[in-house]
């Protein structure tokens, strides 16, 4: 599914999700505020996490 957000917006949202101390309810808030499903946010987070793992030096 295509979402009409920019790459910069997605990076900003996912960055907030990757913080270890994110506040309770952040995913719901981002979902509601930006009209993106929670599932899509989690999917983007998963993709970002995999990319970061692949880019880490061995």
C-alpha atoms as a printed R data frame, in Angstrom:
   type eleno elety resid chain resno      x      y      z
1  ATOM     1    CA   UNK     A     1  0.000  0.000  0.000
2  ATOM     2    CA   UNK     A     2  1.298  3.447 -0.894
3  ATOM     3    CA   UNK     A     3  1.119  6.283  1.579
4  ATOM     4    CA   UNK     A     4  1.398  9.870  0.383
5  ATOM     5    CA   UNK     A     5  3.983 10.839  3.001
6  ATOM     6    CA   UNK     A     6  7.503 11.896  2.108
7  ATOM     7    CA   UNK     A     7 10.565  9.862  2.944
8  ATOM     8    CA   UNK     A     8 11.604 12.566  5.392
9  ATOM     9    CA   UNK     A     9  8.280 12.284  7.228
10 ATOM    10    CA   UNK     A    10  8.574  8.509  7.457
11 ATOM    11    CA   UNK     A    11 12.129  8.765  8.757
12 ATOM    12    CA   UNK     A    12 10.976 11.210 11.435
13 ATOM    13    CA   UNK     A    13  8.094  8.958 12.535
14 ATOM    14    CA   UNK     A    14 10.179  5.770 12.579
15 ATOM    15    CA   UNK     A    15 12.987  7.545 14.446
16 ATOM    16    CA   UNK     A    16 10.503  8.334 17.203
17 ATOM    17    CA   UNK     A    17  9.509  4.660 17.344
18 ATOM    18    CA   UNK     A    18 13.101  3.432 17.602
19 ATOM    19    CA   UNK     A    19 13.862  5.421 20.763
20 ATOM    20    CA   UNK     A    20 14.104  3.032 23.713
21 ATOM    21    CA   UNK     A    21 12.207  5.353 26.050
22 ATOM    22    CA   UNK     A    22  9.294  6.251 23.800
23 ATOM    23    CA   UNK     A    23  6.162  7.318 25.671
24 ATOM    24    CA   UNK     A    24  3.217  4.965 26.032
25 ATOM    25    CA   UNK     A    25  0.680  5.470 23.231
26 ATOM    26    CA   UNK     A    26  3.121  6.999 20.743
27 ATOM    27    CA   UNK     A    27  2.206  4.595 17.934
28 ATOM    28    CA   UNK     A    28 -1.488  5.363 18.349
29 ATOM    29    CA   UNK     A    29 -0.789  9.090 18.468
30 ATOM    30    CA   UNK     A    30  1.385  9.025 15.323
31 ATOM    31    CA   UNK     A    31 -1.173  6.847 13.582
32 ATOM    32    CA   UNK     A    32 -4.054  9.167 14.367
33 ATOM    33    CA   UNK     A    33 -2.176 12.440 13.778
34 ATOM    34    CA   UNK     A    34 -0.671 11.407 10.431
35 ATOM    35    CA   UNK     A    35 -3.496  9.187  9.160
36 ATOM    36    CA   UNK     A    36 -1.260  6.133  8.914
37 ATOM    37    CA   UNK     A    37 -2.324  2.747 10.207
38 ATOM    38    CA   UNK     A    38 -0.533  1.327 13.230
39 ATOM    39    CA   UNK     A    39  0.360 -1.716 11.143
40 ATOM    40    CA   UNK     A    40  2.042  0.490  8.538
41 ATOM    41    CA   UNK     A    41  4.083  2.262 11.216
42 ATOM    42    CA   UNK     A    42  5.217 -1.066 12.652
43 ATOM    43    CA   UNK     A    43  6.062 -2.324  9.149
44 ATOM    44    CA   UNK     A    44  8.187  0.781  8.458
45 ATOM    45    CA   UNK     A    45  9.879  0.360 11.833
46 ATOM    46    CA   UNK     A    46 10.700 -3.266 11.034
47 ATOM    47    CA   UNK     A    47 12.158 -2.335  7.637
48 ATOM    48    CA   UNK     A    48 14.282  0.388  9.227
49 ATOM    49    CA   UNK     A    49 15.531 -1.984 11.918
50 ATOM    50    CA   UNK     A    50 16.565 -4.533  9.293
51 ATOM    51    CA   UNK     A    51 18.365 -1.880  7.241
52 ATOM    52    CA   UNK     A    52 20.270 -0.688 10.307
53 ATOM    53    CA   UNK     A    53 21.302 -4.257 11.118
54 ATOM    54    CA   UNK     A    54 22.595 -4.782  7.589
55 ATOM    55    CA   UNK     A    55 24.625 -1.570  7.686
56 ATOM    56    CA   UNK     A    56 26.351 -2.338 11.010
57 ATOM    57    CA   UNK     A    57 30.010 -3.233 10.637
58 ATOM    58    CA   UNK     A    58 30.868 -6.815 11.468
